[in-house]
Amino acid sequence: MVIASIIFVAIVAIEHIYILLLEMFLWNTPRARKTFGTTKEFAESTKSLAANQGLYNGFLAAGLLWGLFHPNADFGQQIQLFFVACVVVAAIYGGLTAKKSILVVQGLPALIALIFVLLAM
């Protein structure tokens, strides 16, 4: 279970690093606009908001990585548990208020990671 939890927590962290890059640095690009379903005009007028969202996604990724690399494995699992639970809550909120696909794209990997972290404890 420990290896599965590490793999899924790492997947969630990598996903949030990717989201950080899209929201902070690539928001006006065709790739980001397609990913988030926005227009060129909308992307231009919301780039500071997107960058702020990206920063928060970066904090989630940093917390997950902190948990993965913490020298005390037990404490590292507690950190992972906290941050992956934050991602699950954020995905539920995002799925209910912004875009339903967030539940699957962000929520499902985070939920799987959460289950494996709990089973590994």
Secondary structure, DSSP 8 states (H G I E B T S, - for coil): -HHHHHHHHHHHHHHHHHHHHHHHTSTTSHHHHHHHT--HHHHHHTHHHHHHHHHHHHHHHHHHHHHHH-SSHHHHHHHHHHHHHHHHHHHHHHHHHT-THHIIIIIHHHHHHHHHHHHH-
